[in-house]
């Protein structure tokens, strides 16, 4: 899961009530997950291939990607993934894949300042990437700057009014400020934009659990 446990599929979808988690976090009492030995061996093989070509970015990026996936089960691999992508940047400081990946790793490691820095660096080269814009806004939200996040979500929605993730996260941001009326309105707008039936159902469940605006005591 990303920095704030997601309530819908996809990076950057903060849960309105969840506590901050970390990559690979499991429900309380759940037994630890182990990476299969064949996957560990594949990681060792990739590491050897990358080490043999220190100036070739591709094997290092493949290694970093696989380490990042492994980290979803065992978060310790996040450190290895970060090292692989940083190796790429040592040889090519403008590699957008590596910059983006390092932003995601910082996101998952709950390092808001670092994630924001990497996402800004990425967006300076690729400003039209709405997914990374949303990730950046979500890092502002999880860092306690809900107003900045709201402004960024609104800017994204001006570019693409049907961008579900930004609309959903906007609802979460309003809820974090206690503005239930705007939050419910944003959830209602997010519902028809949901990319699949499962996600739509989750949005509807959030709406069903919301208290009536008049009882909540929050006015616009």
ZIQUIGI-V96510 format. One record per backbone hydrogen bond with DSSP energy under -1.0 kcal/mol. CO is the residue of the C=O (numbers start at 0). NH is the residue of the N-H. E is the energy in kcal/mol with one decimal. If there is no record, write none. Layout:
BEGIN
co=CO nh=NH e=E
co=CO nh=NH e=E
END
This chain:
BEGIN
co=2 nh=20 e=-1.9
co=4 nh=14 e=-1.1
co=21 nh=24 e=-2.3
co=26 nh=29 e=-2.3
co=35 nh=39 e=-2.0
co=36 nh=40 e=-2.6
co=37 nh=41 e=-1.9
co=38 nh=42 e=-2.3
co=39 nh=43 e=-2.1
co=40 nh=44 e=-2.6
co=41 nh=45 e=-2.4
co=42 nh=46 e=-2.4
co=43 nh=47 e=-2.0
co=44 nh=48 e=-2.2
co=45 nh=49 e=-2.6
co=46 nh=50 e=-2.4
co=47 nh=51 e=-1.4
co=49 nh=52 e=-1.3
co=52 nh=55 e=-1.7
co=56 nh=60 e=-2.5
co=57 nh=61 e=-2.6
co=58 nh=62 e=-2.3
co=59 nh=63 e=-2.6
co=60 nh=64 e=-2.5
co=61 nh=65 e=-2.2
co=62 nh=66 e=-2.7
co=63 nh=67 e=-2.3
co=64 nh=68 e=-2.1
co=65 nh=69 e=-2.4
co=66 nh=70 e=-1.7
co=68 nh=71 e=-1.3
co=69 nh=72 e=-1.7
co=69 nh=73 e=-2.5
co=73 nh=76 e=-2.3
co=74 nh=77 e=-2.3
co=76 nh=80 e=-2.6
co=77 nh=81 e=-2.6
co=78 nh=82 e=-2.0
co=79 nh=83 e=-2.0
co=80 nh=84 e=-2.3
co=81 nh=85 e=-2.4
co=82 nh=86 e=-1.7
co=83 nh=87 e=-1.5
co=84 nh=88 e=-1.9
co=85 nh=89 e=-1.6
co=87 nh=91 e=-2.0
co=91 nh=94 e=-1.9
co=94 nh=98 e=-2.1
co=95 nh=99 e=-2.8
co=96 nh=100 e=-2.4
co=97 nh=101 e=-2.5
co=98 nh=102 e=-1.8
co=99 nh=103 e=-2.2
co=100 nh=104 e=-2.5
co=101 nh=105 e=-2.4
co=102 nh=106 e=-2.3
co=103 nh=107 e=-2.4
co=104 nh=108 e=-2.0
co=105 nh=110 e=-2.7
co=106 nh=109 e=-1.3
co=107 nh=22 e=-1.1
co=110 nh=114 e=-2.5
co=111 nh=115 e=-2.7
co=112 nh=116 e=-2.0
co=113 nh=117 e=-2.4
co=114 nh=118 e=-2.8
co=115 nh=119 e=-2.5
co=116 nh=120 e=-2.1
co=117 nh=121 e=-2.5
co=118 nh=122 e=-2.8
co=119 nh=123 e=-1.6
co=121 nh=124 e=-1.2
co=121 nh=125 e=-1.9
co=125 nh=128 e=-1.4
co=127 nh=129 e=-1.1
co=128 nh=132 e=-2.1
co=129 nh=133 e=-2.2
co=130 nh=134 e=-2.2
co=131 nh=135 e=-2.7
co=132 nh=136 e=-2.3
co=133 nh=137 e=-2.5
co=134 nh=138 e=-1.9
co=135 nh=139 e=-1.8
co=136 nh=140 e=-2.2
co=137 nh=141 e=-2.8
co=138 nh=142 e=-1.3
co=139 nh=144 e=-2.8
co=140 nh=143 e=-1.6
co=144 nh=148 e=-1.9
co=145 nh=149 e=-2.8
co=146 nh=150 e=-2.2
co=147 nh=151 e=-2.0
co=148 nh=152 e=-2.9
co=149 nh=153 e=-2.6
co=150 nh=154 e=-2.0
co=151 nh=155 e=-2.2
co=152 nh=156 e=-2.3
co=153 nh=157 e=-1.5
co=154 nh=158 e=-1.3
co=155 nh=159 e=-2.6
co=159 nh=162 e=-1.9
co=161 nh=163 e=-1.1
co=162 nh=166 e=-1.8
co=163 nh=167 e=-3.1
co=164 nh=168 e=-2.5
co=165 nh=169 e=-2.0
co=166 nh=170 e=-1.4
co=167 nh=171 e=-1.6
co=168 nh=172 e=-2.6
co=169 nh=173 e=-2.4
co=170 nh=174 e=-2.0
co=171 nh=175 e=-2.2
co=172 nh=176 e=-1.0
co=173 nh=178 e=-2.3
co=174 nh=177 e=-1.6
co=177 nh=179 e=-1.4
co=178 nh=182 e=-2.0
co=179 nh=183 e=-3.0
co=180 nh=184 e=-1.9
co=181 nh=185 e=-2.2
co=182 nh=186 e=-2.4
co=183 nh=187 e=-2.5
co=184 nh=188 e=-1.8
co=185 nh=189 e=-1.8
co=186 nh=190 e=-2.0
co=189 nh=192 e=-1.2
co=190 nh=193 e=-1.3
co=195 nh=199 e=-2.2
co=196 nh=200 e=-2.5
co=197 nh=201 e=-1.8
co=198 nh=202 e=-2.1
co=199 nh=203 e=-2.4
co=200 nh=204 e=-2.1
co=201 nh=205 e=-1.9
co=202 nh=206 e=-2.2
co=203 nh=207 e=-2.4
co=204 nh=208 e=-1.6
co=211 nh=215 e=-1.4
co=212 nh=216 e=-1.1
END
